[in-house]
């Protein structure tokens, strides 16, 4: 398809593979574990690198604290990407739907679902079915 002036082609959404999504999520979790341990050890440092004789933080402390905070943020972002990839694939516990992710939270209903509300058809037992979702 050729693109003319004034037209903009919208790219198709992409989904991460299952393997990549799990890797990203594991990396995010590992990053938090690793850097929390590092900050605890930095805080308890008694070698004189992180704190001077008066107990004030040194440049070493501030640089490494900034490094840890940056790594927290990056690890969180990477883990969220993995989480969202797994959610899109429908691989998380407690999710409805198959591997397409169509039944997950926030998914729009498709043609296979019919919402019978108060204006819907009457059941054989009498009153209308309210808020019942059926599959064709």
Protein Blocks (a to p, Z undefined) as FASTA:
>chain_A
ZZdehiacddddddddfklmmmmmmmmmmmmmmmmmmmmmmmmpcnhmmpcfkopacfkl
mmmmmmmmmmmmmmmmmmmmmmmmmmmnopaghiacdfkommmghiacdfkbccddfklc
cdfklpacehiacdZZ
